[in-house]
Amino acid sequence: MQTTTTPEQANPRVLLVDDHDLFRTGLRNLLEEEGVDVVGEAAAGEEAVNAGINAGEIVSGAAKAVGGGGGGRQFFASGGGPLKEKAEEAMRIIEETIQRQLSTLTAKEVA
């Protein structure tokens, strides 16, 4: 019998970005123990950008969801909006955008 995994059941996927190797290693271990898939690591934001992360795209979508605006560059972005009641939707958009951006990464280390 073959089972399928829905997006709600799939393990969360993350890209670790921190300039302290020891911290990244410890965090990776803790996350993996909790069932989180660490799909890559980067020692700096530039490496995360090179891996496909785009902060401007992430913030732009979330800000639109809360009735505002925002954006920026690949490595730095800001935004906001007045509709607090849409915060949950904005968080969903952030997660979906990051998941899409990370979908091209493999489990290899970026650093």
NUMIDO-425126 format. One record per atom (N, C-alpha, C): residue in three letters; x, y, z. Coordinates in steps of 0.001 Angstrom, whole numbers, padded with zeros to 6 digits, always signed. Layout:
BEGIN
AlaXYZ
...
***
This chain:
BEGIN
Met+000841-001179+000000
Met+000000+000000+000000
Met+000885+001241+000000
Gln+000638+002129-000937
Gln+001419+003357-001033
Gln+000633+004497-000386
Thr+001327+005286+000423
Thr+000676+006433+001049
Thr+001174+007700+000403
Thr+000341+008709+000422
Thr+000739+010008-000104
Thr+000783+011006+001028
Thr+001610+012015+000861
Thr+001749+013053+001874
Thr+001138+014341+001343
Thr+000216+014901+002100
Thr-000353+016182+001716
Thr+000570+017285+002209
Pro+000454+018507+001651
Pro+001299+019603+002134
Pro+001168+019846+003628
Glu-000027+019601+004190
Glu-000219+019808+005621
Glu+000554+018784+006442
Gln+000823+017600+005868
Gln+001508+016544+006582
Gln+003018+016578+006371
Ala+003466+017248+005348
Ala+004890+017266+005019
Ala+005682+017967+006120
Asn+006901+017494+006321
Asn+007781+018141+007292
Asn+008093+019560+006830
Pro+008190+020486+007777
Pro+008619+021842+007411
Pro+010033+021779+006828
Arg+010332+022684+005900
Arg+011656+022753+005289
Arg+012239+024127+005585
Val+013505+024167+005959
Val+014149+025433+006283
Val+015534+025513+005661
Leu+015956+026737+005456
Leu+017324+027053+005088
Leu+017905+027809+006265
Leu+018967+027284+006877
Leu+019586+027938+008032
Leu+020578+028983+007553
Val+020466+030199+008093
Val+021402+031267+007771
Val+021891+031882+009069
Asp+023167+031690+009364
Asp+023787+032276+010545
Asp+025290+032222+010347
Asp+025975+033257+010804
Asp+027417+033317+010574
Asp+028232+032519+011584
His+027585+031891+012553
His+028284+031065+013532
His+028075+029587+013204
Asp+029145+028932+012775
Asp+029060+027540+012360
Asp+028554+026643+013485
Leu+029045+026842+014690
Leu+028638+026012+015816
Leu+027140+026161+016097
Phe+026641+027391+016026
Phe+025211+027628+016235
Phe+024392+026932+015154
Arg+024802+027074+013876
Arg+024081+026417+012783
Arg+024046+024899+012984
Thr+025176+024326+013398
Thr+025241+022883+013600
Thr+024288+022445+014708
Gly+024311+023161+015834
Gly+023414+022829+016940
Gly+021956+022980+016558
Leu+021637+024055+015871
Leu+020257+024289+015459
Leu+019810+023231+014454
Arg+020689+022885+013526
Arg+020365+021828+012560
Arg+020009+020538+013301
Asn+020821+020164+014277
Asn+020578+018939+015038
Asn+019226+018983+015751
Leu+018932+020098+016406
Leu+017655+020231+017117
Leu+016470+020166+016157
Leu+016568+020878+015042
Leu+015468+020898+014076
Leu+015229+019519+013478
Glu+016314+018840+013118
Glu+016159+017514+012515
Glu+015561+016521+013512
Glu+015911+016649+014796
Glu+015311+015793+015826
Glu+013799+016000+015915
Glu+013351+017207+015579
Glu+011919+017537+015637
Glu+011211+017292+014306
Gly+011917+016699+013349
Gly+011283+016367+012077
Gly+011310+017463+011034
Val+012098+018492+011244
Val+012213+019570+010276
Val+013298+019204+009263
Asp+013007+019374+007985
Asp+013987+019114+006934
Asp+014842+020356+006724
Val+016120+020263+007028
Val+017051+021353+006776
Val+017596+021132+005372
Val+017175+021997+004441
Val+017524+021779+003035
Val+018818+022463+002631
Gly+019356+023270+003513
Gly+020619+023927+003210
Gly+021054+024824+004339
Glu+022294+025265+004242
Glu+022859+026177+005232
Glu+023629+027265+004505
Ala+023646+028434+005107
Ala+024424+029547+004581
Ala+024994+030322+005750
Ala+026217+030817+005583
Ala+026870+031572+006640
Ala+026528+033055+006579
Ala+025916+033500+005479
Ala+025581+034916+005333
Ala+024378+035064+004416
Gly+023735+036223+004515
Gly+022573+036501+003684
Gly+022859+036397+002201
Glu+024056+036791+001800
Glu+024423+036711+000384
Glu+024360+035269-000114
Glu+024787+034349+000740
Glu+024727+032940+000368
Glu+023281+032469+000261
Ala+022409+032965+001136
Ala+020993+032603+001062
Ala+020396+033114-000246
Val+020750+034334-000624
Val+020281+034892-001894
Val+020778+034034-003049
Asn+022040+033648-002995
Asn+022592+032804-004053
Asn+021883+031453-004119
Ala+021308+031033-003001
Ala+020586+029767-002948
Ala+019146+029906-003439
Gly+018702+031137-003712
Gly+017363+031334-004253
Gly+016400+032100-003383
Ile+016795+032526-002194
Ile+015911+033291-001319
Ile+015842+034735-001807
Asn+014628+035277-001869
Asn+014417+036655-002311
Asn+013509+037352-001299
Ala+014109+038130-000399
Ala+013357+038804+000663
Ala+012318+039772+000093
Gly+012645+040468-000988
Gly+011701+041412-001588
Gly+010417+040739-002024
Glu+010544+039579-002636
Glu+009376+038828-003084
Glu+008555+038337-001893
Ile+009230+037887-000850
Ile+008547+037387+000340
Ile+007729+038502+000988
Val+008345+039645+001215
Val+007690+040761+001896
Val+006582+041369+001041
Ser+006798+041479-000249
Ser+005801+042077-001134
Ser+004474+041326-001063
Gly+004516+040006-001156
Gly+003286+039211-001101
Gly+002585+039311+000232
Ala+003352+039274+001300
Ala+002757+039354+002639
Ala+002127+040724+002882
Ala+002803+041782+002459
Ala+002289+043131+002671
Ala+000992+043360+001902
Lys+000898+042828+000697
Lys-000348+042949-000076
Lys-001495+042270+000652
Ala-001215+041151+001290
Ala-002260+040412+002006
Ala-002850+041219+003148
Val-002061+042090+003768
Val-002559+042904+004880
Val-002946+044311+004430
Gly-003188+044452+003132
Gly-003694+045713+002600
Gly-002665+046816+002481
Gly-001420+046457+002416
Gly-000367+047465+002331
Gly+000547+047216+001162
Gly+001768+047595+001351
Gly+002759+047430+000303
Gly+004110+047173+000924
Gly+005007+046772+000096
Gly+006349+046510+000570
Gly+007164+045818-000492
Gly+008377+045618-000168
Gly+009290+044967-001093
Gly+010704+045365-000745
Gly+011563+045257-001697
Gly+012951+045594-001470
Gly+013842+044811-002394
Arg+014984+044506-001886
Arg+015964+043760-002660
Arg+015925+042291-002247
Gln+016746+041503-002917
Gln+016779+040080-002587
Gln+017200+039838-001149
Phe+018100+040652-000630
Phe+018685+040411+000692
Phe+018116+041286+001794
Phe+017252+042250+001454
Phe+016687+043138+002477
Phe+015362+043682+001970
Ala+014341+043636+002816
Ala+013031+044132+002418
Ala+012247+044581+003639
Ser+011257+045434+003414
Ser+010367+045859+004492
Ser+008987+046115+003910
Gly+007990+046064+004773
Gly+006630+046301+004318
Gly+005669+046215+005478
Gly+004412+046440+005182
Gly+003386+046372+006206
Gly+002050+046791+005655
Gly+001044+046777+006504
Gly-000299+047171+006102
Gly-001203+047280+007316
Pro-002373+047866+007133
Pro-003250+048147+008267
Pro-004180+047017+008695
Leu-004281+045945+007921
Leu-005283+044921+008196
Leu-004730+043802+009081
Lys-004739+044039+010393
Lys-004215+043051+011350
Lys-004936+041714+011240
Glu-006216+041774+010910
Glu-006996+040534+010830
Glu-006545+039623+009689
Lys-005709+040129+008798
Lys-005187+039333+007680
Lys-003787+038791+007958
Ala-003310+038925+009191
Ala-001945+038493+009520
Ala-001731+037003+009274
Glu-002742+036195+009580
Glu-002607+034758+009363
Glu-002449+034443+007870
Glu-003201+035127+007042
Glu-003074+034945+005588
Glu-001685+035373+005115
Ala-001194+036482+005667
Ala+000148+036951+005304
Ala+001196+035915+005677
Met+001061+035295+006843
Met+002011+034264+007257
Met+001946+033056+006329
Arg+000761+032713+005867
Arg+000613+031605+004930
Arg+001323+031926+003620
Ile+001179+033161+003157
Ile+001842+033587+001919
Ile+003357+033560+002089
Ile+003835+034013+003235
Ile+005279+033978+003502
Ile+005783+032538+003426
Glu+005089+031632+004115
Glu+005508+030234+004122
Glu+005493+029646+002711
Glu+004430+029902+001957
Glu+004333+029368+000598
Glu+005446+029918-000299
Thr+005736+031202-000158
Thr+006769+031814-000981
Thr+008140+031225-000668
Ile+008440+031090+000610
Ile+009729+030518+001003
Ile+009818+029057+000564
Gln+008741+028309+000748
Gln+008744+026906+000311
Gln+009003+026808-001190
Arg+008382+027694-001964
Arg+008595+027690-003411
Arg+010043+028033-003735
Gln+010575+029035-003029
Gln+011960+029432-003274
Gln+012930+028319-002892
Leu+012611+027600-001828
Leu+013483+026515-001378
Leu+013290+025235-002170
Ser+012227+025148-002940
Ser+011930+023895-003628
Ser+013014+023497-004610
Thr+013840+024426-005004
Thr+014912+024098-005934
Thr+016185+023664-005215
Leu+016201+023819-003901
Leu+017390+023421-003143
Leu+017409+021933-002884
Thr+018561+021396-002768
Thr+018710+020010-002342
Thr+019198+020011-000907
Ala+019400+018872-000342
Ala+019827+018779+001048
Ala+021322+019065+001221
Lys+021964+019550+000196
Lys+023401+019861+000331
Lys+023585+021200+001033
Glu+024737+021378+001609
Glu+025059+022617+002298
Glu+025390+023683+001267
Val+024834+024886+001456
Val+025061+025989+000544
Val+026410+026635+000837
Ala+026798+026656+002105
Ala+028036+027333+002500
Ala+029267+026627+001982
***
